[in-house]
Each structure stands twice: as C-alpha cells, then as structure tokens.
Amino acid sequence: MAKLNTISITYKGKDYSVAVIPNIFTDCSREILIGPHSLNDAVYNDDKGYVDNIAHNIDERIYAYIDDSYFSLNLEGFLEKVKFYID
C-alpha cells in the first residue's frame, strides 16, 4: 500500500495537509492537489467570498476539497474517496 503524498500549505499561521495525487479525471500525467474542507472553510466565506488575495491564490491551486478525515488513508483508499465524491 502506497502512502498518501502530501504537502503543507500554511494560511494565517495554520498548516493544512494537501494531497498530491495523479490526475484521475483525465489522461494527462499532471498531478493535482486535493485540499481538506478545513482549508476551504479558512480561505472562502459563503457570504463574502475569498477572505483575501492570499486565500484566492491558494484556492486557485486546489483542484477540489474533501473531508479532513480522509487524509489519514493510504493512497489507494484516498483515491477511492476522491473518485466517489468528486467524479
């Protein structure tokens, strides 16, 4: 079982684990970033939009957001959740 590859994105002093996965939605070899819902909540407000320009720039890098609890899964389990909830 392969380990989930993550990077850390820091926003307003808090670190968020963001998954770096193969692009399972197209046939290209480019990797995509999947962020946790907690990061989405930090950078975007449903009533006011993006919190600031940094938040907007972070969001532009993220392909989609998924429940924070899935970041403890291995790569295969994480990809299953991404396919189920995002595809």
VOTI-897336 format. One line per 2 residues: their letters; for each residue x, y, z of N, C-alpha, C, O. Coordinates in steps of 0.2 Angstrom, whole numbers, plus 2048, in hexadecimal, padded with zeros to 3 digits. Atoms other than C-alpha are relative to their C-alpha. Example, Ala and Ser with C-alpha at 12.3 -4.5 7.8 and 13.67 -1.06 7.14 Angstrom:
AS> 804:7FA:800:83E:7EA:827:804:806:800:809:805:803; 7FC:7FA:7FF:844:7FB:824:7FC:805:803:7FF:80B:804
END
This chain:
MA> 804:7FA:800:800:800:800:804:806:800:809:807:804; 7FC:7FA:800:807:811:7FB:7FD:805:805:7F7:806:806
KL> 802:7FB:7FB:807:81F:807:7FE:806:7FC:800:808:7F6; 803:7FA:803:7FD:82F:803:806:805:800:808:807:805
NT> 7FB:7FB:800:809:83C:7FD:7FD:807:801:7F8:809:7FE; 803:7FA:7FE:805:84D:805:806:806:800:80B:804:801
IS> 7FC:7FA:7FF:80C:85F:805:7FD:804:806:7F7:803:807; 803:7FB:7FB:809:86C:813:7FF:807:7FD:803:80A:7FA
IT> 802:7F9:802:800:87C:80F:7FF:804:806:7FA:802:80A; 801:7FC:7FA:801:889:81C:7FC:806:7FE:7FD:80A:7FA
YK> 804:7FA:801:7F3:896:81D:7FE:803:807:7FC:7FF:80B; 801:7FC:7FA:7F2:8A3:82B:802:7FC:806:7FF:7FB:80B
GK> 7FD:803:7FA:7FE:899:836:7FE:7F9:801:801:7F6:806; 802:807:7FF:7F5:888:834:803:7FC:7FA:802:7FE:7F4
DY> 7FE:804:806:7FC:87A:82A:7FB:7FB:7FE:7F7:7F8:803; 805:805:803:7F1:86F:81F:803:7FB:7FC:807:7FD:7F7
SV> 7FD:805:805:7F6:85F:817:7FB:7FF:7FA:7F5:7FF:7FA; 803:800:806:7F2:85F:805:802:7FA:7FC:808:7F9:7FC
AV> 7FE:806:803:7F2:84E:7FB:802:802:7F9:7FF:806:7F5; 7FE:800:807:7FC:84D:7EB:7FF:7FA:7FD:802:7F5:7FE
IP> 802:806:803:7F4:840:7E0:801:800:7F8:801:806:7F6; 800:800:807:7F5:83A:7CE:7F9:803:7FE:7F4:802:801
NI> 807:7FD:803:7E7:843:7C3:7FC:7FA:7FE:7FD:7F7:7F8; 805:806:801:7DA:835:7C4:7FA:801:7FB:7F6:7FD:7FA
FT> 806:7FE:804:7CE:83F:7BA:801:801:7F8:7FC:801:7F4; 7FE:7FF:807:7D7:841:7AA:806:7FB:7FE:809:7F8:803
DC> 7FA:805:801:7E5:837:7A1:806:804:800:80B:801:7FE; 7FA:7FD:800:7F2:844:7A3:804:7FE:806:802:7FB:80B
SR> 7FC:802:7FB:801:841:7AE:801:805:806:805:804:80A; 800:7FA:7FB:7FF:851:7B8:7FD:7FD:807:7F8:7FA:807
EI> 803:801:7F9:7FD:84F:7CB:7FB:806:802:7FC:80B:800; 804:7FB:7FD:7EF:858:7D4:800:800:807:802:7FC:80B
LI> 801:7FF:7F9:7EC:85F:7E5:7F9:7FF:803:7F5:802:800; 806:800:7FD:7DE:85A:7F0:801:802:808:805:800:80B
GP> 800:7FD:7F9:7DB:864:800:7FB:7FE:805:7F6:7FB:803; 805:802:7FB:7D2:861:810:7FB:805:801:7FC:80B:7FF
HS> 806:7FB:800:7C1:869:813:802:806:805:800:80B:804; 7FE:7FB:7FB:7C9:872:822:804:806:7FD:803:80C:7FE
LN> 7FD:7FA:804:7D4:87C:816:7FB:804:7FC:7FC:80A:7FB; 805:7FC:804:7C6:880:80B:7FC:805:804:7FA:80A:802
DA> 804:7FB:7FB:7BC:887:81A:805:806:802:802:80B:803; 7FB:7FB:7FE:7CC:891:81E:800:806:7FB:801:80C:7FC
VY> 7FF:7FB:806:7CE:899:80D:7FA:803:7FD:7FA:808:7F9; 806:7FE:804:7BC:89B:807:7FA:801:805:7F9:7FC:809
ND> 806:7FE:7FC:7AD:8A3:810:7FA:800:7FB:7FA:803:7F6; 806:801:804:79C:89E:808:7FC:807:7FF:7FA:808:7F9
DK> 803:7FA:801:795:8AF:80B:804:806:7FD:802:80A:7F9; 7FC:7FB:802:7A4:8BA:807:805:7FE:7FB:809:803:7F8
GY> 7FB:802:805:7AF:8B0:7FB:807:7FF:804:807:7FD:809; 7F9:802:7FE:7C2:8AE:7FD:801:805:806:800:80B:806
VD> 7FE:7FC:7FA:7C9:8B5:80E:805:805:7FE:804:80B:800; 7FB:7FC:802:7D7:8BD:805:803:7FE:7F9:802:7F8:7F7
NI> 7FD:802:806:7E2:8BC:7F6:805:7FA:800:805:7F6:7FC; 7FC:806:7FE:7EE:8AF:7FE:7FB:7FA:7FF:7FD:7F5:7FD
AH> 805:806:800:7DE:8A4:800:7FE:7FF:7F9:7FD:7F9:7F8; 802:802:807:7D9:8A6:7EE:806:7FD:7FD:804:7F8:7F9
NI> 7FB:804:804:7EA:8A1:7E8:801:7F9:803:802:7F5:7FF; 800:807:7FE:7EA:892:7F3:7FB:7FC:7FD:7FC:7F6:7FB
DE> 806:803:803:7D9:88D:7ED:801:7FE:7F9:7FF:7F9:7F6; 7FF:801:807:7DE:88F:7DB:805:7FA:7FF:805:7F7:7F9
RI> 7FB:806:801:7EC:881:7DE:7FC:7F9:802:7FE:7F4:800; 804:807:7FD:7DF:874:7E6:7FB:7FE:7FB:7F7:802:7F8
YA> 804:803:804:7D6:869:7DA:7F9:7FF:803:7F4:801:800; 807:802:7FC:7C8:864:7E7:802:7FF:807:808:7FF:809
YI> 800:801:7F9:7C5:863:7F9:7FD:7F9:802:7F7:7F8:7FF; 803:806:7FD:7C1:853:803:801:800:808:805:803:80A
DD> 800:801:7F9:7BD:84E:815:807:7FF:803:80B:7FB:801; 7FA:800:7FC:7CC:851:821:802:7F9:802:808:7F7:802
SY> 7FE:807:7FD:7CB:83F:828:803:7FB:7FA:806:7F6:7FC; 7FE:805:805:7CF:837:817:808:801:7FF:80B:7FD:7FC
FS> 7F9:7FF:801:7E1:83E:818:804:7FB:804:80A:7FB:803; 7FC:805:7FC:7E6:830:824:800:7F9:7FC:803:7F4:7FE
LN> 800:806:804:7E2:823:816:807:7FF:7FC:80A:804:7FB; 7FB:801:805:7EF:81B:80B:7FE:802:7F9:7F9:804:7F9
LE> 802:7FD:807:7F0:820:7F9:7FA:7FD:7FD:7F6:800:7FA; 805:803:803:7E5:813:7F3:7F9:802:803:7F4:803:7FF
GF> 806:7FF:7FC:7D7:816:800:7FE:808:7FE:7F8:809:7FD; 801:7F9:801:7D9:829:7FD:7FD:801:7F9:7F8:805:7F8
LE> 802:800:807:7D7:827:7EA:7F9:7FE:7FF:7F5:800:7FB; 807:802:800:7C7:81D:7ED:7FB:805:802:7F6:806:7FF
KV> 804:7FA:7FD:7C0:82B:7F7:7FF:806:7FB:7FA:808:7FA; 800:7FB:805:7C5:838:7EA:7FB:7FE:7FA:7F7:802:7F8
KF> 804:802:806:7BD:82E:7DC:7F9:800:802:7F4:802:7FE; 807:801:7FE:7AD:82B:7E6:7FD:807:801:7F7:808:7FF
YI> 803:7F9:7FE:7AA:83D:7EC:801:805:7FB:7FD:80A:7FB; 7FE:7FA:805:7B2:848:7DE:7FE:7FE:7F9:7FC:802:7F5
D> 802:802:807:7AF:83E:7CE:7F9:800:7FE:7F7:7FF:7F8
END
